[in-house]
Amino acid sequence: MSVCFISSSSADHFISRNLCYFLNQKKINVWASNINTIKPGTDNYSEIIKDNIDKASGSILLVSKDYMESEFIIKHELPKIFEKRARDPENYFVFPVLMEREIDFSSYPKIDTVNMQYVNSPTNALKGLEMATADSVFESIYKVIENFSPQLIQKSNKIDKKKDRDLKKLIETQSAQKSQKKVSQKKLNESTKLLQKQYNNFLVKEGLEKEYHLALRKTERSVNLLENTVTEWLDILNNLKDASESKQYLEKEILQTKETQSKNESQKIFQRDLQAVIYQTNRTIKKLKSNAIYTMANIDKLLTKTEFEFKTLKQIESHKLSESFFNYSKFSKLQKRFSKFNQIYQEKNRWISFESEIFCLGNKTSYKTRLAAEREMSYIEKEYNAKFNIYRCTDCNKWHFSRKKILN
């Protein structure tokens, strides 16, 4: 029987595996869907997980934004976990662990984990912690399990002792078949430790390889998206340049027509047409500037995200067991592509400088009343930590909120 069930989202499998490995070293048997892999095509996937929750003596919940938004966890895992705890609260533990610092629990009022006491504080949220600090949080998890019921640790030790006995019997049988000579106790212990170490390394390597392929796919998608976004941004800049040149040419034309001081009716019509074209060109330039700023904000987010994903790949690469599966050639090509488009963006961004007169969430959100705009603006200001101003649009006659921002 498994002592502990670990509930986590698929995005947090890397930390989940590290926790499983740590608790296994502490002689605690753990079941988690990313360690005890369920075969593809299994019909009763949810029933297998619920069955393991029933067999376990407690659950650890790795709570993150992805976890709170997982439909499978909310509908299947959490109800079963809290149902088991309600039936046997003295012998079944539920310990939630914070994965991220900033989780808005007010968005999930109906989830039971919101008002629970967590093992770690927000400052020690597992995501982004160094290895030594993360190990101290893992140690805290082990201690709360031990304090809840020491019998669980004893039960786990008994299971491990039985496994050791079975392993020793297997080694003794193999040794007897090869030779009738007695194997010394010292050699037997060395063989047992070697087999145990190989088995543990196999589990860690398997987890690392899965995490590597997942991280590689994410990084590749991010680099492709960055390439497309930078290309789109360059097209916007070219269109903006063409529109500005067209505006300058039209302004020269209208100056020349004014200098002639002709009162010819056809000349006046021509001037009015030029004014209309200039007005339309100004609107086009204004829209292109807004699109350029919006796209640059997306590029900045993509750069940060892709750098974090490269950092994850480098952490996997630094592990001594990653040599057999890590594709250094593909990793190097992705790095070169990322550096190329990052350099293009930074070089172009260096000499671009223009002011956004209207930039309100992509210039797409409008409100019928000022009160509605103020309510939404207060929420956005808190979330993005930025100051916005309310104005009435002369084009659509509705309310927007915007911020003036100079990009260098």
N, C-alpha and C positions, 0 to 999 in steps of 0.2 A: 504494500500500500504506500502511495506517495505521501510524504509528510506535508509538502507545500505546493500549492498551485500558483503559478505566476501569470497574471492577466496583464497583457500589454497590447498596444497597437502595433501594426506591421512596421510603422515608421521608427519604432523604438526597439527593434529587435537586436541591434548591436549591444545596447546597454543591458537588455534582458538576458542575452547570452553571457555577458560578463558576470552578471549577478548569479546566474545558474552555476557557472563554473566556480565562483567564490563559495557559494553555499555547499556545493558538492565537496569542496576541499574541507569544509567544516563538518562533513559527514551528515549533511541534510539531503535527503532525497527530494528532488524537484521535478515537477512536470510542467512543461510549457510547450505550446504548439510549435514554436520555432526550433526547439531541441528535439522533442519527440515527434518527428515529422509524420503527418497523416498522409497516406498515399493519395496521389492525384486520382480523381474520379470516384472517391468514396462518397456514397450517397448520404450516410448519416454523420456528416462532419460535425454538426452542432451537438448531436447526441453523444459522440465520443468525448467532446470537451465537457459537456454536462456530467457525464459519467465520471470523469477524472476529478471534477469539482466535488462530487459526492464522495469519492474515495479519499480525498485529501483531508488533512486535519486543519487546514487553514489556507488563506489566500493572501498574496501580496499584489496590490494594485499599483501599477506604474502609471500615474495620472499625468497626462499632458493634454494639449488642445486636440491633437489627433485622437487621443483616447476618448475624450468626452464627446467627440463628434462621430465616433465609429458606431454605425447602426448595429453591427453584429454584437458588439460588446454591450451596448445599452439594452438591446432586446433579448439577448440570450445569456451572456456571461454574468452580468451584474445581478439580474433578478435571481438567478440560481444561487449565486454566492450569498446574497443577503437572506434568501429563503433558508439556506443551510445554517447560517448563523442564528436566525430566529428560532430554528428548531433546537439547536444545541449551543447556546451562547457561551457556556462554560468550557466547552471542549473544542470550539471552532473559532479561530482568530481571523480577523480581517485587518490588515495593516496597509494603508495607502501611503505611497511615496511620491513626492513632488518631482516631476521631471523638468519643469520649466518655471522660471521666476514669475512671469506675468501671465496668469490665467484669470480671465474674468469669469468668476464662478456665478455671477449674477445672471449670466446668459444660460446657465443650466440649473434652474431652480428645482427641477423635478428629479435630479439625479442624486442618489443617496450619499455620494462621496463628498458633496459640497461642504457639509458642516462637520466632517469627521476630523479627528486629531491625526495629523500626519507625523510620520517617523522623523522627517527632516524639515528644516525651516526653508523658506523661499530662497534665502541666501545660499543654501547648500543644495539647490535643485541640481539634479544629476547631469543634465545637458550642459556641456561646456566646461565641466569640472576636469581638473587634472587627475591623472590616474591615482595619485596618493590620496587626494581629497575624496575621490569617489570610493576608494577602499574603506575610508573611515565611515562613510555613509553605509556601505555594505556591512561593516562591522556593527553599526547601530541596529540594522535590520536583524542581524543574527542574534544580538543581545535581547531584542524585544521578543523574538520567538522563544529564546531560551527562558526568559523571565515569565512568559505566558504559561508555559508548561514544560518543566525539565524532562518529563516523561517522553516528549516528542523527540528530544535529542537522544535519549537512551534507546528509544525504539529505532531511530535511524541508525544508531551505532550497532544495534543487534542485526539489522538487515545487512549492513556493511560487513560485519563479522562473518555472517553466513556466506556472503559473496566471496570473502577471502578464503573461507574453508573450501568452498566449491572450486575456487581457482587453484588452491593447493592440491586438492585431490586430482584435478586434471593434469597438473604438472607431474605429480607423483606417478600417475598412470602412464604418461608419455615416457617418463624416465625409466619406468620398469620395462616397457616394451623395447627400448633401445639397449638397455643394459641391466643386468641383474644386481649390479653393485648398488649399494645404498648411497643416496645423495646426502651430503651433509646439510644440516639445518641452515647453515650460513648461505650455501649456494641456493637452497630452496627459497630463502627470503629474498635473495638478490633477483632470482627469476621472477618471483611474484611482483616485486617492485618495478622491474623492467616492463612486464606485461601491463601493469596498472598505468605506468607512465605512458606507454604507447597508446593505450586506450584513451587516456585523457587528452593526449596530443591529437589523436584522431578526431575527437569531439570538437576541440578548439579549432582545428584546421578546417573541418567541415563548416562550422559556423562562420569562420573568417572568409571562406571562399564564397559562401552565399551572400554575405554582407558586401564583399568586394564587387560581385557582379551587379548587385542592386545599386551600389554607389557609382559604379562605372556607367550604368545606363542613365542615372540621374544627371551625372556630369556631362555626358554626351548630349542629352536633351537640352541642358542649359546652354552649352556652347553653341548648338545649332540655333537655339532661340536668340542668343546674343548676336550671332551673325546676321540673322534676319532683321532684328530690331535695329542694329547699326546701319545696315543697308537701307532700311526704310527711312531712318533719320537723315542719312546722306541725301536721299531723294528729296526729302522735305526741304533741306537746306538749298539744294540746287533750284527747286521750284521757287523758294523764297528769294534767291538771288535773281532769278529771271523776272519775278514780279516786281522787285525793287528797281531793276533796270528799266522795265516797261513803264513804271510810274515816273521815273526821271525823264524818260523820253516824252511822255504825255504832258508833263508839266512844262517842258521846253516848248512843245507845240502850242499849248494854250497861252504861254507868254508871248509867242510870236504873233498869234492872232490878235491879242490885246494891243500890241504895239502898232498894228496897222490902223487901229481906230476906225474901222469901217463899220458903217451902219447898214450894210447890205443884209437882207433878211436871211439869205443862205449862209452867210458868215456867222450870224447869230445862232442859227440852228447847229452849225458845226461846233461852235463853242459849247453850247449846251450838251451836245453829244459827248464832247471831250470831258466835260465835267462829270457826266454820268459814268463814263468809263473809268475815270480817276477814282470816283467814289467806290465803284465795284472793285477796283484794284486794291484800294485801301482795305476793304473788307477781307479780300483774299489774303493780303499780307498779315492782317490781324489774326486770321484763322490759322495760317501757316505758322506764325510765331507761337500761338497757343499749342498747336500740335507738336511743334519742335520741343517746347518745354515739357509737355506731357511725356513725349517719347524719351527725353533725356532722363526724366525721373525714373522711367521703367528701366533704362539702361543701367542707372546707378544701382537699382535694386538687384538687377541681374548680375552685375559685377560682384556685389557682396555675396549673393547666394552661390555663385560659381566658385568664388575663392574659398568659401566654407566647404563646398563639396570636394575641391582639390585637397583641402586640409584633411578631410576624412580619408581620402585615398592614400595620402602620405602616411597617415597613422597606421593604416592596414599594411602599407609597404614596409614600415619599420619593424613589423613583427617578424620574428625569425622563421615562422612557419609559412610565410606568404611567398617564399621563393618559387615554389613548385607551380603556382597558378597565376601569379601576378604578371600581367602583360605590359612590360616596360615600354615596348614600342608604341602601343596604342596610347598609353598614358603620356608619352613624350609628344605624340602628334596632337593630342588634345591640348596640352600645355602650349604648344606653338601656335595653334589656332586661337586660343584664348588671348595669348600675348599680342598676337597680330591685331585683333579687333579692339583690344583694350588700348593699344598704342594709337590706332587710327582715331578712336574716340577722344583720347586725351589730347592728341595733336590738334584736331579740329576744334575741340572745346576750348583750347588755349586762346584762340583769337576771336572766338564768337562772343559778342556782348550785345544783348538787347534786353529791353524791358518788357515784361508782360503786363499789359494794361488790364486784361481780363483773363484770369486763369482760375476757374472755379470747378475743380474736380473734372478736368477734361472739357470744360465749357459745355457740359451736357445736362447738368442738373439745374432745374428752375422751379420756383415756388410761386403760387398764386398770391400769397399774402406775406407781408414782412415778418409776422409772428412765426409762421411756419419756417421761414428761412433762418430766423434767429435761433429757434430750437435745434434745428439740424446743425447750425454753425457751432453752437456750444458743445455739442457732442464731438464734432470733427476736431475742434480746437484741442479738446482733452486727449483725443486719440493720437493726433499727429503732433501735438505740442507746437502748434503754429498759430499765428494771429491772422484772422480773416476780417474782411470788411464787407458790409452789405451794400448793394447798389441795385438800382432799377435799370433793367436793360432797355436801351432805346430801340432795339430791333424787335424783340418779342413782347415788350411791355410787362415782363414778369420780373420777379426778384431773384437775384443770384448773390452768392458771397464769393469773394476772391481775395487774393493776396498779391501784392507787387513784389516781384523777385527779380534780381539782376544776376544772371549767370555769367560767369567768366570762363 
